[in-house]
Amino acid sequence: MKLGEIYEILNTLAPFEDAESWDNSGILLGEIGSEIGEVYLSLDVTSELVEKAWPGSLLIVHHPLIFKGLKSLNPLIYPSNLIYQLIQKNISVIAMHTNFDKHLLNKYVAREILGYEIYESREFLEFMRVDMSFYELVSDIKAKFNMPIIRAVNAKAHIKTIALCTGSGSELNENLGVDCFITGDIKYHSAIQNLENKVCLIDINHFESERYFGACLAPHLPKDKIKVIINEQKNPFKYY
């Protein structure tokens, strides 16, 4: 398949025009007429992925490798070092970030990982119903995300409604009308705010909540026309 054909499939699933204005989703490297051998799905472009990817392949990633403006390319420093290697191996890159969050990833995590009843979807947010104590909910989430420890704000004993945003959603933590907000990268001041407002917080971390990108996207790609490989990326954080 050609890069442009794959792009059109992705654009139908999660239109790139729906990405946030500050985002850099789309074709980051490559020419639409290029013939693609294999497709790798990954949360990020990493040196390990670039090393094992075949020349002439395509990386479809969640987080854009090129995000802020680059004023120079130093082959010894990230991300320039990876850009050099990608060009040398003729590897293309497409990023699906905030457009993918809005259309696919948050719904996938809510349905397939958490499995709670969804009663409303609103851009980056999925609203769900449960009937658990705070401690039961924390234990259930730890098990489902395979997290040995979890940060949480215990502001209410019993939970009936939840809002979910994968990745980093602290900026959305305003007047959601729920008992508990689940997201990653929660800051201290959000914790104080929620404690005072009696809304529980559960931090599911960035990597843990978005590592399902490949599994979410793979079923939508034509495997009869192109080889699709899900990259099992490693978490940069370790628990000690």
Order of alpha helices (4+ residues) and beta strands (2+ residues): alpha-beta-beta-alpha-beta-alpha-beta-beta-beta-alpha-beta-beta-beta-alpha-beta-alpha-alpha-beta
